[in-house]
């Protein structure tokens, strides 16, 4: 049983920082030199943090943020894809992503994404898993995989996007590979508020404390009720779509081009 004597969470990697301020916990993605791109260890650390937050009665709200002012999270560290060669690599990657994202999404306590700069790929997915998103005016949100890697979102992430912004806007973001700014993001429901950078952390903390002061069972029930509605849209993962993209020549070209900082040459195979 959880108790007020629960030890503070200590991430196993220096690329994550954890801090508790009273009832509010902050998890910081801490690779500013790489725009906080996610390593496998950071994915695992997020999962472990969610386990801790659910077990710690002192924590009422979890806030996710990125170190520095350039990015919340600019996706997965692309260099890790160089080792992908088998169908199992692709299926395991998407399965693991679903595990990490679903753990954040199913957190028993409210979560807030505090977003500056790039919020793309895996970062966008994690932001969508949070209950609320506060953004600075410099935010750039999207999933530009049709321009960068030539891979695909999991079905779970498609559901998250479609349930939040609708089918047409989801296809717009994926097909065009464009990134949207703060005003457009707020207008279509991605962001709850836009806050100037110098006030973003204070406003996030203020909102978190407001939520933390309210009835926890009411909040938890509301969160679960909304999630049950969204889950009605959820389908089993479609392995054929994952393999079509990840096992393609285009995906290998996308990874190579990204790391070589050049435009990929797509061939559709």
Secondary structure, 3 states (H helix, E strand, C coil): CCCCCCCCCCCCCCCEEEEEECCEEEEEECCHHHCCCECHHHHHHHHHHHHHHHHCCCCCEEEEEECCCCEEEECECHHHHHHCCCHHHHHHHHHHHHHHHHHHHCCCCEEEEEECCEEECHHHHHHHHCCEEEECCCCEEECCCCCCCCCCCCHHHHHHHHHHHCHHHHHHHHHHCCCECHHHHHHCCCCCEECCHHHHHHHHHHHHHHHHCCCHHHHHHHHHHHHHHHHCCCCCCCHHHHHHHHCCHHHHHHHHHHHCCCCCCCCCC
